[in-house]
Structures are given as C-alpha cells and as structure tokens.
Amino acid sequence: MLKHIYDKEDMHSVLTAMPEQIRQAYAIPTTVRVSGNVDQIIVCGMGGSSISGLLLQNYLELRIPIVATQNYHIPASCTKNSLLFIASYSGNTEESVSCYREAIKQKLNIVVIASGGKLQENAVRDKAPFILIPKGLQPRNAISYLFFPMIRVLENSKIITSKSDEVDKTIESLKKNHVSYEKTADGIAKKLINTIPIIYASERNWSIAYRWKCELNENAKIMAFANKFPELNHNEFMGYKNYANQDVKAHLILLHDDDDHKRIQKRMTITKKFIKEMTTGKLEITEINISGQHRLTQLFTGIYVGDFVSYFLALNYATDPTPVDIIERFKKEMGPFV
C-alpha cells in the first residue's frame, strides 16, 4: 500500500486517533476560569491554533463576539472584560508570543494554551493561567488539544453550559464511521489529482473549508484555495468567466449544510449552475453534505474527512504528508523573535 511507502512518520495513525485525541483533550485537568462579564472572546494564534478559533466561532452561538486573530497584535477592541486565549502548539509561535506580551502589558484576562516553549516560560514567570497540552504532534494535528481546553475554560466560567454529551456523541460518531469516512476521503482525493482544489462553504462552515485548504497545503503540498458564501458571489464568482481559456485545471468542492440560511442554499445551487455554464463543463464539482447529530459532530466530521482527503492525495503524489520542510526553513531564515 502507498501509505507503507510514503507515510514514513505514520500520519495515518495520528489522523485515525482523532476520537481519542478529542477524549483526552476534553479531559485535560484545568480549573482555569474567568469571572465577571466577558464582553468578547479572542483567540490569538496561527495555523491550527487559528483554526481552533474559527471552530469556536462556528460552534458557539453567544451574544458576545468571538474573534480569531492571525497577527502580531491583539485587536484594538480589547477591554478589561475581554477574554484572550493565547494559543500556540509549540509555545514558540512568534505572533502568539507577541500577542501575549501585549496582553500582559495591558493586564488583560488571558489563558495560555501550549505544549511548552516561550509561552509556558512566560506564563509561569508572570503567573498567568496556563494549560499544558501534550507534545509530540505536528501542530496541525493538535487541533483537538487546542480547541477543547477553550471549551473547558468557558464551561468553568459559566459562559457556556457543559458540552460533555456532544463531545461523547462526536467521539462515538467518528469511531463508528471512520472506515466509511476514509473511503469517502480516498475517493475525493483521487478526483483531485492534478487539480487545484477550491473549497466553498457558508460562513457557518468556514472553519471546515479553511481547514481543508490548509491541510491540502501542508499534507499534500499543493496549492488550494477557499472562500465563503455569500461574499464570493460578489467577486470571485466572475473569475470563472475565462476559465476555459486558461491553462489551469481546478476542482470545486461545495460543502453543503441543511441548516444553512435558505438564501445561502439557493446561492450554492445557482453558483453551481453558472460555474458549469461559464466553464463550459470543464470544471468538475464535488458536493459534500455536512451532517451529524450535533453541531460539534458536524464540524469535526467535516474536519476528519478533509484531513484524510489531504492525506490520501499526498500519497497519490508520492509525498510524505508529515514534513513541512519549507515552513521550517522559512522560520530559520526569519531568525529569532526577540
């Protein structure tokens, strides 16, 4: 099998272990809580850490804003009542370290999530709330460990009710269906060979679409792009007009959700129709329905399938999905962050 030839670090086992990772992540001991009226939740992080913030946006329906920031600076909207999660798997991500420094300087409510590194050192020094997560994974494979501690903190703080039932149902669903999910993912991956994948979803499922894009970049080592409805109908939509005249082969993936706004569902139907027309049928479209008993199950099922799509596509490209050597070289070129 291809995985025995190219998957030298056994990413397959890491991906298959997601249900167990979710169980462990939700069970990480933490008494961290914040008191008072929280006016917004901000997740500062890059890569998988940032996606955990997007997941939080898509999962929770709160009366306060949830912001995922991918920058060196915390948002100017931060107040003394804001809750900031400073997340970095390694604990050394310079953008997250920068946000930490600003938040500490302004004496804001922060919770740090990392497996060690500078963030742990600084949090211990400053006596800031810190949640230690397990080492040994690629940062992108640690999404459960970055996401569920935030859920626990919000539960402890009475900002949300307990999600234990949904967590259990999500674990059960992924375990029960993982064979069929892998088969589905393998089939999708075969369609994507020698194409540039473009993933579209509603704002409600943006975290899934963006996760697919990032995993295709890092695992399969290919270009991939994502956008969301309704915004794409106001600009990117026109980009297909000359598709048939360009020397490019793309593959559009539409992520459907029965709970999307009715106008979004109509937009997807019309968009598919017009893209087929503009590309004279030369662009293939794959439609995937995001389903699950609970919202949490929907989100993690979408991520689980997408992760395996990127994995199988990597194997089809005779590529080891684990190493990200160019990213590591880039970090070295940047030099230390002081």
C-alpha positions as CSV (number, residue, x, y, z in Angstrom):
1,M,0.0,0.0,0.0
2,L,1.1,3.6,-0.7
3,K,1.0,4.5,3.0
4,H,3.7,2.0,3.8
5,I,5.9,3.6,1.1
6,Y,5.4,7.3,1.6
7,D,3.8,7.8,5.0
8,K,7.2,7.4,6.8
9,E,6.0,9.0,10.1
10,D,2.7,7.2,10.2
11,M,0.4,10.2,9.9
12,H,-2.4,7.7,9.2
13,S,-2.3,6.6,12.8
14,V,-2.4,10.2,14.0
15,L,-5.4,11.0,11.9
16,T,-7.2,7.9,12.9
17,A,-6.6,8.7,16.6
18,M,-8.7,11.9,16.4
19,P,-11.6,10.5,18.5
20,E,-9.1,9.5,21.3
21,Q,-7.4,12.9,21.0
22,I,-10.8,14.6,21.5
23,R,-11.4,12.5,24.6
24,Q,-8.0,13.3,26.0
25,A,-8.2,17.0,25.1
26,Y,-11.6,17.4,26.8
27,A,-10.3,15.6,29.9
28,I,-7.2,17.7,30.4
29,P,-7.4,18.8,34.0
30,T,-8.0,22.5,34.3
31,T,-9.6,24.7,36.9
32,V,-8.9,27.8,34.9
33,R,-11.9,30.2,34.9
34,V,-12.6,33.9,34.5
35,S,-15.1,35.9,36.5
36,G,-17.2,38.9,35.7
37,N,-19.0,39.9,32.5
38,V,-16.9,38.9,29.4
39,D,-17.6,41.2,26.5
40,Q,-15.8,39.3,23.8
41,I,-13.6,36.2,23.3
42,I,-10.5,36.5,21.3
43,V,-8.3,33.6,20.1
44,C,-4.8,34.7,19.2
45,G,-2.9,32.0,17.1
46,M,-1.6,30.9,13.8
47,G,-2.2,27.7,11.7
48,G,-4.0,25.1,13.6
49,S,-4.3,27.4,16.6
50,S,-6.1,29.9,14.5
51,I,-8.4,27.3,13.1
52,S,-9.4,26.3,16.7
53,G,-10.6,29.9,17.0
54,L,-12.6,29.7,13.8
55,L,-14.1,26.4,15.1
56,L,-15.1,28.2,18.3
57,Q,-16.9,30.9,16.1
58,N,-18.7,28.3,14.1
59,Y,-19.6,26.1,17.1
60,L,-20.9,28.5,19.8
61,E,-23.8,30.8,19.5
62,L,-23.2,33.5,22.0
63,R,-24.4,37.0,22.5
64,I,-20.8,38.2,22.6
65,P,-18.3,38.3,19.7
66,I,-15.8,35.5,19.1
67,V,-12.8,36.8,17.2
68,A,-9.9,34.7,15.7
69,T,-6.9,36.9,15.1
70,Q,-3.9,35.9,13.0
71,N,-1.5,38.7,13.7
72,Y,1.3,40.1,15.9
73,H,-1.1,42.4,17.7
74,I,-4.2,41.9,19.8
75,P,-7.3,43.6,18.5
76,A,-7.8,47.3,19.4
77,S,-11.2,46.4,20.7
78,C,-9.8,44.5,23.7
79,T,-11.1,45.7,27.0
80,K,-10.5,44.7,30.7
81,N,-13.6,42.4,30.2
82,S,-12.3,40.6,27.2
83,L,-11.1,37.0,27.4
84,L,-8.0,36.3,25.3
85,F,-6.8,32.7,24.5
86,I,-3.2,32.8,23.5
87,A,-2.6,29.6,21.6
88,S,0.4,28.0,20.1
89,Y,1.1,24.3,20.0
90,S,4.9,24.7,20.2
91,G,4.6,27.7,22.5
92,N,7.1,29.5,20.3
93,T,5.0,30.9,17.5
94,E,6.2,34.5,17.4
95,E,2.9,36.0,16.5
96,S,1.3,34.4,19.6
97,V,4.2,35.4,21.8
98,S,3.8,39.0,20.6
99,C,0.1,38.9,21.4
100,Y,0.9,37.5,24.8
101,R,3.3,40.3,25.6
102,E,0.8,43.0,24.6
103,A,-1.9,41.3,26.6
104,I,0.3,41.1,29.7
105,K,1.4,44.7,29.3
106,Q,-2.3,45.8,29.3
107,K,-3.1,43.5,32.2
108,L,-5.9,41.7,30.2
109,N,-7.7,38.4,31.0
110,I,-5.6,35.8,29.3
111,V,-5.4,32.0,29.1
112,V,-2.4,30.4,27.5
113,I,-2.6,27.1,25.8
114,A,0.7,25.4,24.6
115,S,2.8,22.3,24.9
116,G,5.8,24.3,26.3
117,G,8.2,26.8,24.8
118,K,8.4,30.5,25.5
119,L,4.7,30.8,26.3
120,Q,5.0,28.3,29.1
121,E,8.1,30.0,30.4
122,N,6.4,33.4,30.3
123,A,3.2,32.3,31.7
124,V,4.9,30.6,34.7
125,R,7.0,33.7,35.2
126,D,4.0,36.1,35.0
127,K,1.7,33.7,36.9
128,A,-0.7,33.7,34.0
129,P,-3.3,31.0,33.6
130,F,-1.7,28.2,31.6
131,I,-3.0,24.9,30.1
132,L,-0.3,22.4,29.2
133,I,-1.2,20.1,26.3
134,P,0.7,17.0,25.1
135,K,3.9,17.3,22.9
136,G,4.8,15.1,20.0
137,L,2.4,16.0,17.2
138,Q,2.6,18.2,14.2
139,P,0.9,21.5,15.2
140,R,-1.9,21.0,12.6
141,N,-2.6,17.5,14.1
142,A,-3.1,19.0,17.5
143,I,-6.3,20.8,16.8
144,S,-8.3,18.9,19.4
145,Y,-5.8,19.8,22.1
146,L,-6.0,23.5,21.1
147,F,-9.8,23.6,20.8
148,F,-11.3,21.6,23.7
149,P,-9.3,23.3,26.6
150,M,-11.0,26.5,25.5
151,I,-14.4,24.8,25.8
152,R,-13.5,23.7,29.3
153,V,-12.5,27.2,30.4
154,L,-15.7,28.6,29.0
155,E,-17.7,25.9,30.9
156,N,-15.8,26.6,34.1
157,S,-16.5,30.3,33.7
158,K,-20.3,29.6,33.2
159,I,-20.1,31.3,29.8
160,I,-21.5,28.1,28.2
161,T,-23.2,25.0,29.6
162,S,-21.5,21.6,29.7
163,K,-20.8,20.1,26.2
164,S,-19.9,16.7,27.5
165,D,-22.8,15.0,25.8
166,E,-21.9,16.5,22.4
167,V,-18.3,15.6,22.9
168,D,-19.2,11.9,23.7
169,K,-21.5,11.8,20.7
170,T,-18.8,13.2,18.4
171,I,-16.3,10.7,19.6
172,E,-18.8,7.9,19.1
173,S,-19.7,9.0,15.6
174,L,-16.1,9.3,14.4
175,K,-15.2,5.9,15.8
176,K,-18.3,4.3,14.3
177,N,-18.0,5.8,10.8
178,H,-14.2,6.2,10.4
179,V,-13.9,3.4,7.8
180,S,-16.6,4.9,5.6
181,Y,-15.2,8.4,6.1
182,E,-11.7,7.2,4.9
183,K,-13.3,5.5,1.9
184,T,-15.1,8.7,1.0
185,A,-11.9,10.8,1.5
186,D,-9.9,8.4,-0.7
187,G,-12.5,8.7,-3.5
188,I,-12.4,12.5,-3.3
189,A,-8.6,12.6,-3.2
190,K,-8.5,10.6,-6.5
191,K,-10.7,13.2,-8.1
192,L,-8.3,16.0,-7.0
193,I,-5.2,14.5,-8.6
194,N,-3.5,17.1,-10.9
195,T,-6.0,19.8,-10.0
196,I,-6.1,22.9,-7.8
197,P,-8.9,22.4,-5.2
198,I,-11.2,25.3,-4.4
199,I,-13.4,24.8,-1.4
200,Y,-16.6,26.8,-0.9
201,A,-18.8,26.8,2.2
202,S,-21.1,29.2,4.1
203,E,-19.8,31.4,6.9
204,R,-21.3,28.8,9.2
205,N,-18.9,26.2,8.0
206,W,-15.9,28.5,7.1
207,S,-13.7,26.7,9.7
208,I,-14.1,23.4,7.8
209,A,-13.4,24.9,4.4
210,Y,-10.4,26.8,5.6
211,R,-9.1,23.7,7.4
212,W,-9.4,21.7,4.1
213,K,-7.4,24.3,2.3
214,C,-4.7,24.4,4.9
215,E,-4.4,20.6,5.2
216,L,-4.2,20.3,1.4
217,N,-1.3,22.9,1.5
218,E,0.6,21.2,4.3
219,N,-0.1,17.5,3.8
220,A,-0.5,17.1,0.0
221,K,1.9,20.1,-0.6
222,I,-0.3,21.6,-3.3
223,M,-2.0,24.9,-3.9
224,A,-5.6,25.0,-2.7
225,F,-8.0,27.9,-2.0
226,A,-11.1,28.5,-0.1
227,N,-13.9,31.1,0.1
228,K,-17.3,31.6,1.6
229,F,-20.8,32.4,0.7
230,P,-22.3,35.0,0.1
231,E,-19.1,37.1,-0.3
232,L,-17.7,35.0,-3.2
233,N,-20.8,35.8,-5.3
234,H,-19.7,39.5,-5.2
235,N,-16.3,39.0,-6.7
236,E,-14.6,35.6,-7.1
237,F,-17.6,34.3,-8.9
238,M,-16.6,36.3,-12.0
239,G,-13.2,34.6,-12.1
240,Y,-14.6,31.6,-13.8
241,K,-15.6,33.6,-16.9
242,N,-12.3,32.9,-18.7
243,Y,-11.6,29.5,-17.1
244,A,-11.9,27.6,-20.3
245,N,-9.3,29.9,-21.9
246,Q,-6.7,29.4,-19.2
247,D,-4.1,26.6,-18.9
248,V,-5.3,25.5,-15.5
249,K,-7.3,22.6,-14.0
250,A,-9.3,23.3,-10.9
251,H,-11.8,21.2,-8.9
252,L,-14.5,22.9,-7.0
253,I,-15.7,21.3,-3.7
254,L,-19.0,22.6,-2.3
255,L,-19.7,22.0,1.4
256,H,-23.5,21.9,1.9
257,D,-25.3,22.2,5.2
258,D,-29.1,21.7,5.5
259,D,-29.1,24.3,8.3
260,D,-27.5,27.0,6.1
261,H,-29.7,30.0,5.5
262,K,-32.2,29.3,2.7
263,R,-30.7,32.1,0.6
264,I,-27.3,30.6,1.0
265,Q,-28.6,27.2,-0.2
266,K,-30.1,28.9,-3.2
267,R,-26.8,30.8,-3.8
268,M,-25.0,27.4,-3.9
269,T,-27.4,25.9,-6.4
270,I,-27.3,28.9,-8.7
271,T,-23.5,29.3,-8.3
272,K,-23.0,25.6,-9.4
273,K,-25.2,26.2,-12.4
274,F,-23.5,29.4,-13.5
275,I,-20.0,28.0,-13.0
276,K,-20.8,25.0,-15.2
277,E,-22.1,27.4,-17.8
278,M,-19.0,29.7,-17.6
279,T,-16.5,26.9,-17.7
280,T,-18.4,25.0,-20.4
281,G,-18.5,22.0,-18.2
282,K,-14.7,21.8,-18.0
283,L,-14.5,22.3,-14.2
284,E,-15.5,19.3,-12.1
285,I,-17.6,19.9,-9.0
286,T,-17.9,17.7,-6.0
287,E,-20.7,18.3,-3.4
288,I,-20.4,17.2,0.2
289,N,-23.1,17.4,2.8
290,I,-22.0,18.3,6.3
291,S,-24.1,16.2,8.6
292,G,-24.1,15.0,12.2
293,Q,-26.4,14.6,15.2
294,H,-24.9,17.6,17.0
295,R,-23.2,20.8,15.7
296,L,-19.9,19.6,17.2
297,T,-20.2,16.3,15.4
298,Q,-20.8,18.1,12.1
299,L,-17.7,20.3,12.5
300,F,-15.3,17.5,13.5
301,T,-16.7,15.2,10.9
302,G,-16.0,17.8,8.2
303,I,-12.5,18.2,9.5
304,Y,-11.9,14.5,9.8
305,V,-12.9,13.8,6.2
306,G,-10.9,16.8,4.9
307,D,-7.8,15.7,6.8
308,F,-8.0,12.3,5.2
309,V,-8.6,13.8,1.8
310,S,-5.3,15.7,2.1
311,Y,-3.6,12.6,3.4
312,F,-4.6,10.3,0.6
313,L,-3.9,13.0,-2.0
314,A,-0.3,13.3,-0.6
315,L,0.1,9.5,-1.1
316,N,-1.1,9.8,-4.7
317,Y,1.5,12.5,-5.2
318,A,4.2,10.1,-3.8
319,T,4.6,12.6,-0.9
320,D,5.2,12.1,2.8
321,P,2.4,14.1,4.4
322,T,4.1,14.9,7.6
323,P,7.2,17.1,7.0
324,V,6.8,20.8,6.3
325,D,10.5,21.5,5.4
326,I,9.9,24.8,3.6
327,I,8.0,26.2,6.6
328,E,10.9,25.2,8.9
329,R,13.4,26.7,6.5
330,F,11.4,29.9,6.4
331,K,11.4,30.1,10.2
332,K,15.1,29.8,10.3
333,E,15.5,32.5,7.6
334,M,13.4,34.8,9.8
335,G,15.7,34.3,12.7
336,P,14.8,34.6,16.4
337,F,12.0,36.7,17.6
338,V,13.1,39.0,20.4
